[in-house]
Amino acid sequence: MKQASAMTTLSVSSIKRMMAAGTFPKPVRLGESRIAFVDAEIHAWVRARIAERD
């Protein structure tokens, strides 16, 4: 979660809100209390936000 926050410059709480709303890439569950994000999905999400600004 911290790395996703650093990659997007969003706060962890903002990412959690967006995940709950279905507007952020879904994490991969690694264990009961561990998740990970796919780098390519985060980068694609950022590129989509950039494309929307035009």
mmCIF entry with sequence, helices, sheets and N, C-alpha, C, O atoms, coordinates in Angstrom:
data_MODEL
# 
_entry.id   MODEL 
# 
_entity.id                         1 
_entity.type                       polymer 
_entity.pdbx_number_of_molecules   1 
# 
_entity_poly.entity_id                      1 
_entity_poly.type                           'polypeptide(L)' 
_entity_poly.nstd_linkage                   no 
_entity_poly.nstd_monomer                   no 
_entity_poly.pdbx_seq_one_letter_code       MKQASAMTTLSVSSIKRMMAAGTFPKPVRLGESRIAFVDAEIHAWVRARIAERD 
_entity_poly.pdbx_seq_one_letter_code_can   MKQASAMTTLSVSSIKRMMAAGTFPKPVRLGESRIAFVDAEIHAWVRARIAERD 
_entity_poly.pdbx_strand_id                 A 
# 
loop_
_entity_poly_seq.entity_id 
_entity_poly_seq.num 
_entity_poly_seq.mon_id 
_entity_poly_seq.hetero 
1 1  MET n 
1 2  LYS n 
1 3  GLN n 
1 4  ALA n 
1 5  SER n 
1 6  ALA n 
1 7  MET n 
1 8  THR n 
1 9  THR n 
1 10 LEU n 
1 11 SER n 
1 12 VAL n 
1 13 SER n 
1 14 SER n 
1 15 ILE n 
1 16 LYS n 
1 17 ARG n 
1 18 MET n 
1 19 MET n 
1 20 ALA n 
1 21 ALA n 
1 22 GLY n 
1 23 THR n 
1 24 PHE n 
1 25 PRO n 
1 26 LYS n 
1 27 PRO n 
1 28 VAL n 
1 29 ARG n 
1 30 LEU n 
1 31 GLY n 
1 32 GLU n 
1 33 SER n 
1 34 ARG n 
1 35 ILE n 
1 36 ALA n 
1 37 PHE n 
1 38 VAL n 
1 39 ASP n 
1 40 ALA n 
1 41 GLU n 
1 42 ILE n 
1 43 HIS n 
1 44 ALA n 
1 45 TRP n 
1 46 VAL n 
1 47 ARG n 
1 48 ALA n 
1 49 ARG n 
1 50 ILE n 
1 51 ALA n 
1 52 GLU n 
1 53 ARG n 
1 54 ASP n 
# 
_struct_asym.id          A 
_struct_asym.entity_id   1 
# 
loop_
_struct_conf.conf_type_id 
_struct_conf.id 
_struct_conf.pdbx_PDB_helix_id 
_struct_conf.beg_label_comp_id 
_struct_conf.beg_label_asym_id 
_struct_conf.beg_label_seq_id 
_struct_conf.pdbx_beg_PDB_ins_code 
_struct_conf.end_label_comp_id 
_struct_conf.end_label_asym_id 
_struct_conf.end_label_seq_id 
_struct_conf.pdbx_end_PDB_ins_code 
_struct_conf.beg_auth_comp_id 
_struct_conf.beg_auth_asym_id 
_struct_conf.beg_auth_seq_id 
_struct_conf.end_auth_comp_id 
_struct_conf.end_auth_asym_id 
_struct_conf.end_auth_seq_id 
_struct_conf.pdbx_PDB_helix_class 
_struct_conf.details 
_struct_conf.pdbx_PDB_helix_length 
HELX_P HELX_P1 AA1 LYS A 2  ? THR A 8  ? LYS A 2  THR A 8  1 ? 7  
HELX_P HELX_P2 AA2 VAL A 12 ? ALA A 21 ? VAL A 12 ALA A 21 1 ? 10 
HELX_P HELX_P3 AA3 ASP A 39 ? GLU A 52 ? ASP A 39 GLU A 52 1 ? 14 
# 
_struct_conf_type.id          HELX_P 
_struct_conf_type.criteria    ? 
_struct_conf_type.reference   ? 
# 
_struct_sheet.id               AA1 
_struct_sheet.type             ? 
_struct_sheet.number_strands   2 
_struct_sheet.details          ? 
# 
_struct_sheet_order.sheet_id     AA1 
_struct_sheet_order.range_id_1   1 
_struct_sheet_order.range_id_2   2 
_struct_sheet_order.offset       ? 
_struct_sheet_order.sense        anti-parallel 
# 
loop_
_struct_sheet_range.sheet_id 
_struct_sheet_range.id 
_struct_sheet_range.beg_label_comp_id 
_struct_sheet_range.beg_label_asym_id 
_struct_sheet_range.beg_label_seq_id 
_struct_sheet_range.pdbx_beg_PDB_ins_code 
_struct_sheet_range.end_label_comp_id 
_struct_sheet_range.end_label_asym_id 
_struct_sheet_range.end_label_seq_id 
_struct_sheet_range.pdbx_end_PDB_ins_code 
_struct_sheet_range.beg_auth_comp_id 
_struct_sheet_range.beg_auth_asym_id 
_struct_sheet_range.beg_auth_seq_id 
_struct_sheet_range.end_auth_comp_id 
_struct_sheet_range.end_auth_asym_id 
_struct_sheet_range.end_auth_seq_id 
AA1 1 VAL A 28 ? ARG A 29 ? VAL A 28 ARG A 29 
AA1 2 ILE A 35 ? ALA A 36 ? ILE A 35 ALA A 36 
# 
loop_
_atom_site.group_PDB 
_atom_site.id 
_atom_site.type_symbol 
_atom_site.label_atom_id 
_atom_site.label_alt_id 
_atom_site.label_comp_id 
_atom_site.label_asym_id 
_atom_site.label_entity_id 
_atom_site.label_seq_id 
_atom_site.pdbx_PDB_ins_code 
_atom_site.Cartn_x 
_atom_site.Cartn_y 
_atom_site.Cartn_z 
_atom_site.occupancy 
_atom_site.B_iso_or_equiv 
_atom_site.pdbx_formal_charge 
_atom_site.auth_seq_id 
_atom_site.auth_comp_id 
_atom_site.auth_asym_id 
_atom_site.auth_atom_id 
_atom_site.pdbx_PDB_model_num 
ATOM 1   N N  . MET A 1 1  ? 0.824   -1.179  0.000   1.00 0.00 ? 1  MET A N  1 
ATOM 2   C CA . MET A 1 1  ? 0.000   0.000   0.000   1.00 0.00 ? 1  MET A CA 1 
ATOM 3   C C  . MET A 1 1  ? 0.880   1.258   0.000   1.00 0.00 ? 1  MET A C  1 
ATOM 4   O O  . MET A 1 1  ? 0.588   2.228   -0.700  1.00 0.00 ? 1  MET A O  1 
ATOM 5   N N  . LYS A 1 2  ? 1.949   1.230   0.787   1.00 0.00 ? 2  LYS A N  1 
ATOM 6   C CA . LYS A 1 2  ? 2.835   2.396   0.827   1.00 0.00 ? 2  LYS A CA 1 
ATOM 7   C C  . LYS A 1 2  ? 3.492   2.650   -0.527  1.00 0.00 ? 2  LYS A C  1 
ATOM 8   O O  . LYS A 1 2  ? 3.653   3.801   -0.932  1.00 0.00 ? 2  LYS A O  1 
ATOM 9   N N  . GLN A 1 3  ? 3.867   1.596   -1.220  1.00 0.00 ? 3  GLN A N  1 
ATOM 10  C CA . GLN A 1 3  ? 4.486   1.766   -2.536  1.00 0.00 ? 3  GLN A CA 1 
ATOM 11  C C  . GLN A 1 3  ? 3.470   2.292   -3.552  1.00 0.00 ? 3  GLN A C  1 
ATOM 12  O O  . GLN A 1 3  ? 3.806   3.131   -4.388  1.00 0.00 ? 3  GLN A O  1 
ATOM 13  N N  . ALA A 1 4  ? 2.247   1.810   -3.484  1.00 0.00 ? 4  ALA A N  1 
ATOM 14  C CA . ALA A 1 4  ? 1.202   2.322   -4.378  1.00 0.00 ? 4  ALA A CA 1 
ATOM 15  C C  . ALA A 1 4  ? 0.962   3.799   -4.093  1.00 0.00 ? 4  ALA A C  1 
ATOM 16  O O  . ALA A 1 4  ? 0.744   4.588   -5.013  1.00 0.00 ? 4  ALA A O  1 
ATOM 17  N N  . SER A 1 5  ? 1.001   4.165   -2.836  1.00 0.00 ? 5  SER A N  1 
ATOM 18  C CA . SER A 1 5  ? 0.854   5.562   -2.445  1.00 0.00 ? 5  SER A CA 1 
ATOM 19  C C  . SER A 1 5  ? 1.992   6.405   -3.016  1.00 0.00 ? 5  SER A C  1 
ATOM 20  O O  . SER A 1 5  ? 1.758   7.495   -3.538  1.00 0.00 ? 5  SER A O  1 
ATOM 21  N N  . ALA A 1 6  ? 3.202   5.909   -2.918  1.00 0.00 ? 6  ALA A N  1 
ATOM 22  C CA . ALA A 1 6  ? 4.361   6.634   -3.447  1.00 0.00 ? 6  ALA A CA 1 
ATOM 23  C C  . ALA A 1 6  ? 4.302   6.748   -4.969  1.00 0.00 ? 6  ALA A C  1 
ATOM 24  O O  . ALA A 1 6  ? 4.662   7.784   -5.528  1.00 0.00 ? 6  ALA A O  1 
ATOM 25  N N  . MET A 1 7  ? 3.850   5.687   -5.641  1.00 0.00 ? 7  MET A N  1 
ATOM 26  C CA . MET A 1 7  ? 3.779   5.689   -7.100  1.00 0.00 ? 7  MET A CA 1 
ATOM 27  C C  . MET A 1 7  ? 2.744   6.686   -7.623  1.00 0.00 ? 7  MET A C  1 
ATOM 28  O O  . MET A 1 7  ? 2.918   7.271   -8.692  1.00 0.00 ? 7  MET A O  1 
ATOM 29  N N  . THR A 1 8  ? 1.673   6.872   -6.861  1.00 0.00 ? 8  THR A N  1 
ATOM 30  C CA . THR A 1 8  ? 0.566   7.712   -7.331  1.00 0.00 ? 8  THR A CA 1 
ATOM 31  C C  . THR A 1 8  ? 0.522   9.079   -6.674  1.00 0.00 ? 8  THR A C  1 
ATOM 32  O O  . THR A 1 8  ? -0.201  9.960   -7.140  1.00 0.00 ? 8  THR A O  1 
ATOM 33  N N  . THR A 1 9  ? 1.258   9.273   -5.630  1.00 0.00 ? 9  THR A N  1 
ATOM 34  C CA . THR A 1 9  ? 1.238   10.454  -4.763  1.00 0.00 ? 9  THR A CA 1 
ATOM 35  C C  . THR A 1 9  ? -0.099  10.628  -4.040  1.00 0.00 ? 9  THR A C  1 
ATOM 36  O O  . THR A 1 9  ? -0.400  11.713  -3.544  1.00 0.00 ? 9  THR A O  1 
ATOM 37  N N  . LEU A 1 10 ? -0.893  9.569   -3.982  1.00 0.00 ? 10 LEU A N  1 
ATOM 38  C CA . LEU A 1 10 ? -2.144  9.583   -3.223  1.00 0.00 ? 10 LEU A CA 1 
ATOM 39  C C  . LEU A 1 10 ? -1.878  9.065   -1.819  1.00 0.00 ? 10 LEU A C  1 
ATOM 40  O O  . LEU A 1 10 ? -0.974  8.256   -1.609  1.00 0.00 ? 10 LEU A O  1 
ATOM 41  N N  . SER A 1 11 ? -2.664  9.530   -0.863  1.00 0.00 ? 11 SER A N  1 
ATOM 42  C CA . SER A 1 11 ? -2.529  9.006   0.494   1.00 0.00 ? 11 SER A CA 1 
ATOM 43  C C  . SER A 1 11 ? -3.090  7.586   0.543   1.00 0.00 ? 11 SER A C  1 
ATOM 44  O O  . SER A 1 11 ? -3.892  7.192   -0.302  1.00 0.00 ? 11 SER A O  1 
ATOM 45  N N  . VAL A 1 12 ? -2.660  6.840   1.532   1.00 0.00 ? 12 VAL A N  1 
ATOM 46  C CA . VAL A 1 12 ? -3.160  5.486   1.716   1.00 0.00 ? 12 VAL A CA 1 
ATOM 47  C C  . VAL A 1 12 ? -4.673  5.522   1.917   1.00 0.00 ? 12 VAL A C  1 
ATOM 48  O O  . VAL A 1 12 ? -5.384  4.678   1.372   1.00 0.00 ? 12 VAL A O  1 
ATOM 49  N N  . SER A 1 13 ? -5.172  6.473   2.682   1.00 0.00 ? 13 SER A N  1 
ATOM 50  C CA . SER A 1 13 ? -6.621  6.556   2.908   1.00 0.00 ? 13 SER A CA 1 
ATOM 51  C C  . SER A 1 13 ? -7.366  6.870   1.614   1.00 0.00 ? 13 SER A C  1 
ATOM 52  O O  . SER A 1 13 ? -8.474  6.372   1.412   1.00 0.00 ? 13 SER A O  1 
ATOM 53  N N  . SER A 1 14 ? -6.789  7.678   0.740   1.00 0.00 ? 14 SER A N  1 
ATOM 54  C CA . SER A 1 14 ? -7.424  7.963   -0.550  1.00 0.00 ? 14 SER A CA 1 
ATOM 55  C C  . SER A 1 14 ? -7.475  6.704   -1.407  1.00 0.00 ? 14 SER A C  1 
ATOM 56  O O  . SER A 1 14 ? -8.481  6.431   -2.062  1.00 0.00 ? 14 SER A O  1 
ATOM 57  N N  . ILE A 1 15 ? -6.393  5.943   -1.399  1.00 0.00 ? 15 ILE A N  1 
ATOM 58  C CA . ILE A 1 15 ? -6.365  4.691   -2.163  1.00 0.00 ? 15 ILE A CA 1 
ATOM 59  C C  . ILE A 1 15 ? -7.423  3.736   -1.631  1.00 0.00 ? 15 ILE A C  1 
ATOM 60  O O  . ILE A 1 15 ? -8.130  3.098   -2.411  1.00 0.00 ? 15 ILE A O  1 
ATOM 61  N N  . LYS A 1 16 ? -7.537  3.630   -0.319  1.00 0.00 ? 16 LYS A N  1 
ATOM 62  C CA . LYS A 1 16 ? -8.542  2.747   0.274   1.00 0.00 ? 16 LYS A CA 1 
ATOM 63  C C  . LYS A 1 16 ? -9.951  3.177   -0.119  1.00 0.00 ? 16 LYS A C  1 
ATOM 64  O O  . LYS A 1 16 ? -10.794 2.330   -0.416  1.00 0.00 ? 16 LYS A O  1 
ATOM 65  N N  . ARG A 1 17 ? -10.212 4.467   -0.124  1.00 0.00 ? 17 ARG A N  1 
ATOM 66  C CA . ARG A 1 17 ? -11.535 4.970   -0.540  1.00 0.00 ? 17 ARG A CA 1 
ATOM 67  C C  . ARG A 1 17 ? -11.804 4.627   -2.003  1.00 0.00 ? 17 ARG A C  1 
ATOM 68  O O  . ARG A 1 17 ? -12.898 4.191   -2.359  1.00 0.00 ? 17 ARG A O  1 
ATOM 69  N N  . MET A 1 18 ? -10.788 4.830   -2.844  1.00 0.00 ? 18 MET A N  1 
ATOM 70  C CA . MET A 1 18 ? -10.943 4.545   -4.269  1.00 0.00 ? 18 MET A CA 1 
ATOM 71  C C  . MET A 1 18 ? -11.116 3.043   -4.509  1.00 0.00 ? 18 MET A C  1 
ATOM 72  O O  . MET A 1 18 ? -11.885 2.642   -5.383  1.00 0.00 ? 18 MET A O  1 
ATOM 73  N N  . MET A 1 19 ? -10.416 2.222   -3.750  1.00 0.00 ? 19 MET A N  1 
ATOM 74  C CA . MET A 1 19 ? -10.581 0.772   -3.865  1.00 0.00 ? 19 MET A CA 1 
ATOM 75  C C  . MET A 1 19 ? -12.015 0.386   -3.508  1.00 0.00 ? 19 MET A C  1 
ATOM 76  O O  . MET A 1 19 ? -12.629 -0.430  -4.196  1.00 0.00 ? 19 MET A O  1 
ATOM 77  N N  . ALA A 1 20 ? -12.543 0.965   -2.444  1.00 0.00 ? 20 ALA A N  1 
ATOM 78  C CA . ALA A 1 20 ? -13.915 0.663   -2.014  1.00 0.00 ? 20 ALA A CA 1 
ATOM 79  C C  . ALA A 1 20 ? -14.926 1.101   -3.071  1.00 0.00 ? 20 ALA A C  1 
ATOM 80  O O  . ALA A 1 20 ? -15.972 0.474   -3.239  1.00 0.00 ? 20 ALA A O  1 
ATOM 81  N N  . ALA A 1 21 ? -14.605 2.182   -3.782  1.00 0.00 ? 21 ALA A N  1 
ATOM 82  C CA . ALA A 1 21 ? -15.493 2.692   -4.826  1.00 0.00 ? 21 ALA A CA 1 
ATOM 83  C C  . ALA A 1 21 ? -15.286 1.972   -6.154  1.00 0.00 ? 21 ALA A C  1 
ATOM 84  O O  . ALA A 1 21 ? -16.058 2.167   -7.093  1.00 0.00 ? 21 ALA A O  1 
ATOM 85  N N  . GLY A 1 22 ? -14.252 1.144   -6.237  1.00 0.00 ? 22 GLY A N  1 
ATOM 86  C CA . GLY A 1 22 ? -13.968 0.411   -7.477  1.00 0.00 ? 22 GLY A CA 1 
ATOM 87  C C  . GLY A 1 22 ? -13.289 1.251   -8.535  1.00 0.00 ? 22 GLY A C  1 
ATOM 88  O O  . GLY A 1 22 ? -13.362 0.937   -9.723  1.00 0.00 ? 22 GLY A O  1 
ATOM 89  N N  . THR A 1 23 ? -12.625 2.326   -8.113  1.00 0.00 ? 23 THR A N  1 
ATOM 90  C CA . THR A 1 23 ? -11.976 3.230   -9.075  1.00 0.00 ? 23 THR A CA 1 
ATOM 91  C C  . THR A 1 23 ? -10.453 3.165   -9.024  1.00 0.00 ? 23 THR A C  1 
ATOM 92  O O  . THR A 1 23 ? -9.774  4.027   -9.581  1.00 0.00 ? 23 THR A O  1 
ATOM 93  N N  . PHE A 1 24 ? -9.924  2.156   -8.364  1.00 0.00 ? 24 PHE A N  1 
ATOM 94  C CA . PHE A 1 24 ? -8.480  1.969   -8.268  1.00 0.00 ? 24 PHE A CA 1 
ATOM 95  C C  . PHE A 1 24 ? -8.201  0.497   -8.552  1.00 0.00 ? 24 PHE A C  1 
ATOM 96  O O  . PHE A 1 24 ? -9.033  -0.351  -8.229  1.00 0.00 ? 24 PHE A O  1 
ATOM 97  N N  . PRO A 1 25 ? -7.056  0.171   -9.148  1.00 0.00 ? 25 PRO A N  1 
ATOM 98  C CA . PRO A 1 25 ? -6.761  -1.240  -9.439  1.00 0.00 ? 25 PRO A CA 1 
ATOM 99  C C  . PRO A 1 25 ? -6.894  -2.127  -8.205  1.00 0.00 ? 25 PRO A C  1 
ATOM 100 O O  . PRO A 1 25 ? -6.520  -1.744  -7.096  1.00 0.00 ? 25 PRO A O  1 
ATOM 101 N N  . LYS A 1 26 ? -7.433  -3.316  -8.427  1.00 0.00 ? 26 LYS A N  1 
ATOM 102 C CA . LYS A 1 26 ? -7.636  -4.258  -7.329  1.00 0.00 ? 26 LYS A CA 1 
ATOM 103 C C  . LYS A 1 26 ? -6.304  -4.841  -6.868  1.00 0.00 ? 26 LYS A C  1 
ATOM 104 O O  . LYS A 1 26 ? -5.440  -5.154  -7.686  1.00 0.00 ? 26 LYS A O  1 
ATOM 105 N N  . PRO A 1 27 ? -6.145  -4.984  -5.567  1.00 0.00 ? 27 PRO A N  1 
ATOM 106 C CA . PRO A 1 27 ? -4.923  -5.595  -5.050  1.00 0.00 ? 27 PRO A CA 1 
ATOM 107 C C  . PRO A 1 27 ? -4.974  -7.114  -5.186  1.00 0.00 ? 27 PRO A C  1 
ATOM 108 O O  . PRO A 1 27 ? -6.034  -7.705  -5.394  1.00 0.00 ? 27 PRO A O  1 
ATOM 109 N N  . VAL A 1 28 ? -3.813  -7.718  -5.064  1.00 0.00 ? 28 VAL A N  1 
ATOM 110 C CA . VAL A 1 28 ? -3.679  -9.168  -5.038  1.00 0.00 ? 28 VAL A CA 1 
ATOM 111 C C  . VAL A 1 28 ? -3.444  -9.547  -3.582  1.00 0.00 ? 28 VAL A C  1 
ATOM 112 O O  . VAL A 1 28 ? -2.525  -9.035  -2.943  1.00 0.00 ? 28 VAL A O  1 
ATOM 113 N N  . ARG A 1 29 ? -4.265  -10.433 -3.066  1.00 0.00 ? 29 ARG A N  1 
ATOM 114 C CA . ARG A 1 29 ? -4.109  -10.858 -1.672  1.00 0.00 ? 29 ARG A CA 1 
ATOM 115 C C  . ARG A 1 29 ? -2.983  -11.878 -1.585  1.00 0.00 ? 29 ARG A C  1 
ATOM 116 O O  . ARG A 1 29 ? -3.013  -12.914 -2.250  1.00 0.00 ? 29 ARG A O  1 
ATOM 117 N N  . LEU A 1 30 ? -1.995  -11.572 -0.758  1.00 0.00 ? 30 LEU A N  1 
ATOM 118 C CA . LEU A 1 30 ? -0.836  -12.457 -0.575  1.00 0.00 ? 30 LEU A CA 1 
ATOM 119 C C  . LEU A 1 30 ? -0.968  -13.313 0.670   1.00 0.00 ? 30 LEU A C  1 
ATOM 120 O O  . LEU A 1 30 ? -0.325  -14.357 0.784   1.00 0.00 ? 30 LEU A O  1 
ATOM 121 N N  . GLY A 1 31 ? -1.783  -12.883 1.581   1.00 0.00 ? 31 GLY A N  1 
ATOM 122 C CA . GLY A 1 31 ? -1.989  -13.590 2.837   1.00 0.00 ? 31 GLY A CA 1 
ATOM 123 C C  . GLY A 1 31 ? -3.132  -12.920 3.565   1.00 0.00 ? 31 GLY A C  1 
ATOM 124 O O  . GLY A 1 31 ? -3.794  -12.040 3.015   1.00 0.00 ? 31 GLY A O  1 
ATOM 125 N N  . GLU A 1 32 ? -3.365  -13.326 4.785   1.00 0.00 ? 32 GLU A N  1 
ATOM 126 C CA . GLU A 1 32 ? -4.471  -12.758 5.547   1.00 0.00 ? 32 GLU A CA 1 
ATOM 127 C C  . GLU A 1 32 ? -4.357  -11.250 5.726   1.00 0.00 ? 32 GLU A C  1 
ATOM 128 O O  . GLU A 1 32 ? -5.358  -10.537 5.656   1.00 0.00 ? 32 GLU A O  1 
ATOM 129 N N  . SER A 1 33 ? -3.158  -10.772 5.955   1.00 0.00 ? 33 SER A N  1 
ATOM 130 C CA . SER A 1 33 ? -2.997  -9.338  6.214   1.00 0.00 ? 33 SER A CA 1 
ATOM 131 C C  . SER A 1 33 ? -2.047  -8.662  5.232   1.00 0.00 ? 33 SER A C  1 
ATOM 132 O O  . SER A 1 33 ? -1.547  -7.569  5.499   1.00 0.00 ? 33 SER A O  1 
ATOM 133 N N  . ARG A 1 34 ? -1.798  -9.308  4.099   1.00 0.00 ? 34 ARG A N  1 
ATOM 134 C CA . ARG A 1 34 ? -0.871  -8.741  3.110   1.00 0.00 ? 34 ARG A CA 1 
ATOM 135 C C  . ARG A 1 34 ? -1.533  -8.653  1.747   1.00 0.00 ? 34 ARG A C  1 
ATOM 136 O O  . ARG A 1 34 ? -2.206  -9.579  1.296   1.00 0.00 ? 34 ARG A O  1 
ATOM 137 N N  . ILE A 1 35 ? -1.319  -7.495  1.095   1.00 0.00 ? 35 ILE A N  1 
ATOM 138 C CA . ILE A 1 35 ? -1.780  -7.318  -0.275  1.00 0.00 ? 35 ILE A CA 1 
ATOM 139 C C  . ILE A 1 35 ? -0.637  -6.751  -1.100  1.00 0.00 ? 35 ILE A C  1 
ATOM 140 O O  . ILE A 1 35 ? 0.340   -6.223  -0.568  1.00 0.00 ? 35 ILE A O  1 
ATOM 141 N N  . ALA A 1 36 ? -0.781  -6.871  -2.390  1.00 0.00 ? 36 ALA A N  1 
ATOM 142 C CA . ALA A 1 36 ? 0.194   -6.281  -3.317  1.00 0.00 ? 36 ALA A CA 1 
ATOM 143 C C  . ALA A 1 36 ? -0.586  -5.750  -4.507  1.00 0.00 ? 36 ALA A C  1 
ATOM 144 O O  . ALA A 1 36 ? -1.716  -6.166  -4.764  1.00 0.00 ? 36 ALA A O  1 
ATOM 145 N N  . PHE A 1 37 ? 0.031   -4.831  -5.225  1.00 0.00 ? 37 PHE A N  1 
ATOM 146 C CA . PHE A 1 37 ? -0.564  -4.305  -6.444  1.00 0.00 ? 37 PHE A CA 1 
ATOM 147 C C  . PHE A 1 37 ? 0.341   -4.674  -7.605  1.00 0.00 ? 37 PHE A C  1 
ATOM 148 O O  . PHE A 1 37 ? 1.554   -4.802  -7.437  1.00 0.00 ? 37 PHE A O  1 
ATOM 149 N N  . VAL A 1 38 ? -0.241  -4.845  -8.771  1.00 0.00 ? 38 VAL A N  1 
ATOM 150 C CA . VAL A 1 38 ? 0.531   -5.134  -9.976  1.00 0.00 ? 38 VAL A CA 1 
ATOM 151 C C  . VAL A 1 38 ? 1.032   -3.791  -10.522 1.00 0.00 ? 38 VAL A C  1 
ATOM 152 O O  . VAL A 1 38 ? 0.238   -2.914  -10.864 1.00 0.00 ? 38 VAL A O  1 
ATOM 153 N N  . ASP A 1 39 ? 2.359   -3.645  -10.599 1.00 0.00 ? 39 ASP A N  1 
ATOM 154 C CA . ASP A 1 39 ? 2.951   -2.379  -11.056 1.00 0.00 ? 39 ASP A CA 1 
ATOM 155 C C  . ASP A 1 39 ? 2.353   -1.914  -12.380 1.00 0.00 ? 39 ASP A C  1 
ATOM 156 O O  . ASP A 1 39 ? 2.018   -0.740  -12.533 1.00 0.00 ? 39 ASP A O  1 
ATOM 157 N N  . ALA A 1 40 ? 2.219   -2.816  -13.323 1.00 0.00 ? 40 ALA A N  1 
ATOM 158 C CA . ALA A 1 40 ? 1.705   -2.450  -14.646 1.00 0.00 ? 40 ALA A CA 1 
ATOM 159 C C  . ALA A 1 40 ? 0.288   -1.879  -14.549 1.00 0.00 ? 40 ALA A C  1 
ATOM 160 O O  . ALA A 1 40 ? -0.065  -0.964  -15.293 1.00 0.00 ? 40 ALA A O  1 
ATOM 161 N N  . GLU A 1 41 ? -0.517  -2.414  -13.641 1.00 0.00 ? 41 GLU A N  1 
ATOM 162 C CA . GLU A 1 41 ? -1.883  -1.912  -13.477 1.00 0.00 ? 41 GLU A CA 1 
ATOM 163 C C  . GLU A 1 41 ? -1.885  -0.511  -12.874 1.00 0.00 ? 41 GLU A C  1 
ATOM 164 O O  . GLU A 1 41 ? -2.692  0.332   -13.266 1.00 0.00 ? 41 GLU A O  1 
ATOM 165 N N  . ILE A 1 42 ? -0.995  -0.262  -11.932 1.00 0.00 ? 42 ILE A N  1 
ATOM 166 C CA . ILE A 1 42 ? -0.898  1.075   -11.333 1.00 0.00 ? 42 ILE A CA 1 
ATOM 167 C C  . ILE A 1 42 ? -0.426  2.076   -12.383 1.00 0.00 ? 42 ILE A C  1 
ATOM 168 O O  . ILE A 1 42 ? -0.981  3.169   -12.495 1.00 0.00 ? 42 ILE A O  1 
ATOM 169 N N  . HIS A 1 43 ? 0.595   1.707   -13.151 1.00 0.00 ? 43 HIS A N  1 
ATOM 170 C CA . HIS A 1 43 ? 1.101   2.600   -14.197 1.00 0.00 ? 43 HIS A CA 1 
ATOM 171 C C  . HIS A 1 43 ? 0.032   2.865   -15.255 1.00 0.00 ? 43 HIS A C  1 
ATOM 172 O O  . HIS A 1 43 ? -0.096  3.994   -15.730 1.00 0.00 ? 43 HIS A O  1 
ATOM 173 N N  . ALA A 1 44 ? -0.729  1.852   -15.625 1.00 0.00 ? 44 ALA A N  1 
ATOM 174 C CA . ALA A 1 44 ? -1.810  2.027   -16.602 1.00 0.00 ? 44 ALA A CA 1 
ATOM 175 C C  . ALA A 1 44 ? -2.883  2.947   -16.043 1.00 0.00 ? 44 ALA A C  1 
ATOM 176 O O  . ALA A 1 44 ? -3.432  3.774   -16.772 1.00 0.00 ? 44 ALA A O  1 
ATOM 177 N N  . TRP A 1 45 ? -3.184  2.812   -14.766 1.00 0.00 ? 45 TRP A N  1 
ATOM 178 C CA . TRP A 1 45 ? -4.174  3.664   -14.111 1.00 0.00 ? 45 TRP A CA 1 
ATOM 179 C C  . TRP A 1 45 ? -3.707  5.119   -14.139 1.00 0.00 ? 45 TRP A C  1 
ATOM 180 O O  . TRP A 1 45 ? -4.497  6.015   -14.438 1.00 0.00 ? 45 TRP A O  1 
ATOM 181 N N  . VAL A 1 46 ? -2.435  5.361   -13.832 1.00 0.00 ? 46 VAL A N  1 
ATOM 182 C CA . VAL A 1 46 ? -1.882  6.717   -13.880 1.00 0.00 ? 46 VAL A CA 1 
ATOM 183 C C  . VAL A 1 46 ? -1.935  7.270   -15.305 1.00 0.00 ? 46 VAL A C  1 
ATOM 184 O O  . VAL A 1 46 ? -2.323  8.420   -15.507 1.00 0.00 ? 46 VAL A O  1 
ATOM 185 N N  . ARG A 1 47 ? -1.547  6.456   -16.294 1.00 0.00 ? 47 ARG A N  1 
ATOM 186 C CA . ARG A 1 47 ? -1.602  6.905   -17.697 1.00 0.00 ? 47 ARG A CA 1 
ATOM 187 C C  . ARG A 1 47 ? -3.025  7.259   -18.110 1.00 0.00 ? 47 ARG A C  1 
ATOM 188 O O  . ARG A 1 47 ? -3.236  8.217   -18.854 1.00 0.00 ? 47 ARG A O  1 
ATOM 189 N N  . ALA A 1 48 ? -3.986  6.505   -17.641 1.00 0.00 ? 48 ALA A N  1 
ATOM 190 C CA . ALA A 1 48 ? -5.395  6.803   -17.948 1.00 0.00 ? 48 ALA A CA 1 
ATOM 191 C C  . ALA A 1 48 ? -5.810  8.137   -17.345 1.00 0.00 ? 48 ALA A C  1 
ATOM 192 O O  . ALA A 1 48 ? -6.552  8.896   -17.968 1.00 0.00 ? 48 ALA A O  1 
ATOM 193 N N  . ARG A 1 49 ? -5.337  8.428   -16.137 1.00 0.00 ? 49 ARG A N  1 
ATOM 194 C CA . ARG A 1 49 ? -5.662  9.727   -15.501 1.00 0.00 ? 49 ARG A CA 1 
ATOM 195 C C  . ARG A 1 49 ? -5.042  10.865  -16.332 1.00 0.00 ? 49 ARG A C  1 
ATOM 196 O O  . ARG A 1 49 ? -5.659  11.915  -16.514 1.00 0.00 ? 49 ARG A O  1 
ATOM 197 N N  . ILE A 1 50 ? -3.825  10.646  -16.828 1.00 0.00 ? 50 ILE A N  1 
ATOM 198 C CA . ILE A 1 50 ? -3.157  11.658  -17.653 1.00 0.00 ? 50 ILE A CA 1 
ATOM 199 C C  . ILE A 1 50 ? -3.941  11.871  -18.947 1.00 0.00 ? 50 ILE A C  1 
ATOM 200 O O  . ILE A 1 50 ? -4.129  13.009  -19.377 1.00 0.00 ? 50 ILE A O  1 
ATOM 201 N N  . ALA A 1 51 ? -4.396  10.791  -19.561 1.00 0.00 ? 51 ALA A N  1 
ATOM 202 C CA . ALA A 1 51 ? -5.135  10.896  -20.825 1.00 0.00 ? 51 ALA A CA 1 
ATOM 203 C C  . ALA A 1 51 ? -6.467  11.622  -20.620 1.00 0.00 ? 51 ALA A C  1 
ATOM 204 O O  . ALA A 1 51 ? -6.942  12.296  -21.534 1.00 0.00 ? 51 ALA A O  1 
ATOM 205 N N  . GLU A 1 52 ? -7.070  11.499  -19.450 1.00 0.00 ? 52 GLU A N  1 
ATOM 206 C CA . GLU A 1 52 ? -8.345  12.153  -19.170 1.00 0.00 ? 52 GLU A CA 1 
ATOM 207 C C  . GLU A 1 52 ? -8.223  13.666  -19.062 1.00 0.00 ? 52 GLU A C  1 
ATOM 208 O O  . GLU A 1 52 ? -9.219  14.372  -19.220 1.00 0.00 ? 52 GLU A O  1 
ATOM 209 N N  . ARG A 1 53 ? -7.055  14.168  -18.802 1.00 0.00 ? 53 ARG A N  1 
ATOM 210 C CA . ARG A 1 53 ? -6.909  15.606  -18.590 1.00 0.00 ? 53 ARG A CA 1 
ATOM 211 C C  . ARG A 1 53 ? -6.988  16.407  -19.889 1.00 0.00 ? 53 ARG A C  1 
ATOM 212 O O  . ARG A 1 53 ? -7.258  17.608  -19.858 1.00 0.00 ? 53 ARG A O  1 
ATOM 213 N N  . ASP A 1 54 ? -6.757  15.758  -21.022 1.00 0.00 ? 54 ASP A N  1 
ATOM 214 C CA . ASP A 1 54 ? -6.767  16.461  -22.304 1.00 0.00 ? 54 ASP A CA 1 
ATOM 215 C C  . ASP A 1 54 ? -8.152  16.752  -22.791 1.00 0.00 ? 54 ASP A C  1 
ATOM 216 O O  . ASP A 1 54 ? -8.320  17.340  -23.859 1.00 0.00 ? 54 ASP A O  1 
# 
